[in-house]
Amino acid sequence: MNIAIMADQVNICPRFWKDVKELAKHTKLRELQSRLALEEFEQCDGIVRLRSIPYIEAILNTIFNVAPLFDKISDRYDRQPFLQLGWTIWKMRYAIDNRGKSGGTRTIFCTDTMRLLFVTIKLKKDCEDERKFEVEFMPRIRDYVSF
């Protein structure tokens, strides 16, 4: 798989920010707090917002640095209803609060050849039932893949 994602091609589902806030409530991780003041944060575009939160920035950097190797660092989601539109859904496990990847977060994102779409980020315990989790995030993708 060959992907060349540029920073200006990063998109974020609006509900993603609510997921980040919810995640910050349930962890001790200070890296989930933005480096920007609230007013600045709300006025910035998506990539600046992502980069202002150290934990999310680390995930973003991992995605950018290993985009050609997604199959090795991330799981292709088992259902791919948007392949005919050129989008692939990925699920990335990322460590948090000394729990390691297996107890950490799950980040769902989509890619096509030039774009990246952040869909959701949740603690593993909040998405253990895969089908319920899928019912939550699939509509977010459906609303965005046609942009």
Secondary structure, DSSP 8 states (H G I E B T S, - for coil): ------GGGEEE-HHHHHHHHHHHHT---GGGS-SS-HHHHHHS-HHHHHHHSHHHHHHHHHHHHTGGGHHHHSEE-S--TTGGGT-EEEEEEE--TT-HHHHSEEEEEEE-SS-EEEEEEEEGGGG-SHHHHHHHHHHHHHHHTT-
